[in-house]
Amino acid sequence: MIPCRRYLRHARSRLADERGDVPGWVLITLMTAGLVIIIWSLAGPALSSVFEQAIARVSGF
């Protein structure tokens, strides 16, 4: 039981001291948005075509 308390105390102190890396998170967010834009521009027409075909097949029943 004691190691569990020690672990919890250590975890609380680490969380209290954590300030975060704001520039890092901003960079990750911007890079993710950039990747989404690039992938969407490349795959958008194909995904649109697949969606339209699926709707046409369902509407055909």
Distance bins in CASP14 RR format, pairs under 12 A and 6 or more apart:
PFRMAT RR
TARGET T0000
AUTHOR 0000-0000-0000
RMODE 2
METHOD distances of the structure
MODEL  1
1 7 0 0 0 0 0 1 0 0 0 0 0
1 8 0 0 0 0 0 1 0 0 0 0 0
2 8 0 0 0 0 0 1 0 0 0 0 0
2 9 0 0 0 0 0 1 0 0 0 0 0
3 9 0 0 0 0 0 1 0 0 0 0 0
3 10 0 0 0 0 0 1 0 0 0 0 0
4 10 0 0 0 0 0 1 0 0 0 0 0
4 11 0 0 0 0 0 1 0 0 0 0 0
5 11 0 0 0 0 0 1 0 0 0 0 0
5 12 0 0 0 0 0 1 0 0 0 0 0
6 12 0 0 0 0 0 1 0 0 0 0 0
6 13 0 0 0 0 0 1 0 0 0 0 0
7 13 0 0 0 0 0 1 0 0 0 0 0
7 14 0 0 0 0 0 1 0 0 0 0 0
8 14 0 0 0 0 0 1 0 0 0 0 0
8 15 0 0 0 0 0 1 0 0 0 0 0
9 15 0 0 0 0 0 1 0 0 0 0 0
9 16 0 0 0 0 0 1 0 0 0 0 0
10 16 0 0 0 0 0 1 0 0 0 0 0
10 17 0 0 0 0 0 1 0 0 0 0 0
11 17 0 0 0 0 0 1 0 0 0 0 0
11 18 0 0 0 0 0 1 0 0 0 0 0
12 18 0 0 0 0 0 1 0 0 0 0 0
14 20 0 0 0 0 0 1 0 0 0 0 0
19 25 0 0 0 0 0 1 0 0 0 0 0
20 26 0 0 0 0 0 1 0 0 0 0 0
21 27 0 0 0 0 1 0 0 0 0 0 0
21 28 0 0 0 0 1 0 0 0 0 0 0
22 28 0 0 0 0 0 1 0 0 0 0 0
22 29 0 0 0 0 0 1 0 0 0 0 0
23 29 0 0 0 0 0 1 0 0 0 0 0
23 30 0 0 0 0 0 1 0 0 0 0 0
24 30 0 0 0 0 1 0 0 0 0 0 0
24 31 0 0 0 0 1 0 0 0 0 0 0
24 32 0 0 0 0 0 1 0 0 0 0 0
25 31 0 0 0 0 0 1 0 0 0 0 0
25 32 0 0 0 0 0 1 0 0 0 0 0
26 32 0 0 0 0 0 1 0 0 0 0 0
26 33 0 0 0 0 0 1 0 0 0 0 0
27 33 0 0 0 0 0 1 0 0 0 0 0
27 34 0 0 0 0 0 1 0 0 0 0 0
28 34 0 0 0 0 0 1 0 0 0 0 0
28 35 0 0 0 0 0 1 0 0 0 0 0
29 35 0 0 0 0 0 1 0 0 0 0 0
29 36 0 0 0 0 0 1 0 0 0 0 0
30 36 0 0 0 0 0 1 0 0 0 0 0
30 37 0 0 0 0 0 1 0 0 0 0 0
31 37 0 0 0 0 0 1 0 0 0 0 0
31 38 0 0 0 0 0 1 0 0 0 0 0
32 38 0 0 0 0 0 1 0 0 0 0 0
32 39 0 0 0 0 0 1 0 0 0 0 0
33 39 0 0 0 0 0 1 0 0 0 0 0
33 40 0 0 0 0 0 1 0 0 0 0 0
34 40 0 0 0 0 1 0 0 0 0 0 0
34 41 0 0 0 0 1 0 0 0 0 0 0
35 41 0 0 0 0 0 1 0 0 0 0 0
35 42 0 0 0 0 0 1 0 0 0 0 0
35 43 0 0 0 0 0 1 0 0 0 0 0
36 42 0 0 0 0 0 1 0 0 0 0 0
36 43 0 0 0 0 0 1 0 0 0 0 0
36 44 0 0 0 0 0 1 0 0 0 0 0
37 43 0 0 0 0 0 1 0 0 0 0 0
37 44 0 0 0 0 0 1 0 0 0 0 0
38 44 0 0 0 0 0 1 0 0 0 0 0
39 46 0 0 0 0 0 1 0 0 0 0 0
39 47 0 0 0 0 1 0 0 0 0 0 0
40 46 0 0 0 0 0 1 0 0 0 0 0
40 47 0 0 0 0 1 0 0 0 0 0 0
40 48 0 0 0 0 0 1 0 0 0 0 0
41 47 0 0 0 0 0 1 0 0 0 0 0
43 49 0 0 0 0 0 1 0 0 0 0 0
43 50 0 0 0 0 1 0 0 0 0 0 0
43 51 0 0 0 0 0 1 0 0 0 0 0
44 50 0 0 0 0 1 0 0 0 0 0 0
44 51 0 0 0 0 1 0 0 0 0 0 0
44 52 0 0 0 0 0 1 0 0 0 0 0
45 51 0 0 0 0 0 1 0 0 0 0 0
45 52 0 0 0 0 0 1 0 0 0 0 0
46 52 0 0 0 0 0 1 0 0 0 0 0
46 53 0 0 0 0 0 1 0 0 0 0 0
47 53 0 0 0 0 0 1 0 0 0 0 0
47 54 0 0 0 0 0 1 0 0 0 0 0
48 54 0 0 0 0 0 1 0 0 0 0 0
48 55 0 0 0 0 0 1 0 0 0 0 0
49 55 0 0 0 0 0 1 0 0 0 0 0
49 56 0 0 0 0 0 1 0 0 0 0 0
50 56 0 0 0 0 0 1 0 0 0 0 0
50 57 0 0 0 0 0 1 0 0 0 0 0
51 57 0 0 0 0 0 1 0 0 0 0 0
51 58 0 0 0 0 0 1 0 0 0 0 0
52 58 0 0 0 0 0 1 0 0 0 0 0
52 59 0 0 0 0 0 1 0 0 0 0 0
53 59 0 0 0 0 0 1 0 0 0 0 0
53 60 0 0 0 0 0 1 0 0 0 0 0
54 60 0 0 0 0 0 1 0 0 0 0 0
55 61 0 0 0 0 0 1 0 0 0 0 0
END
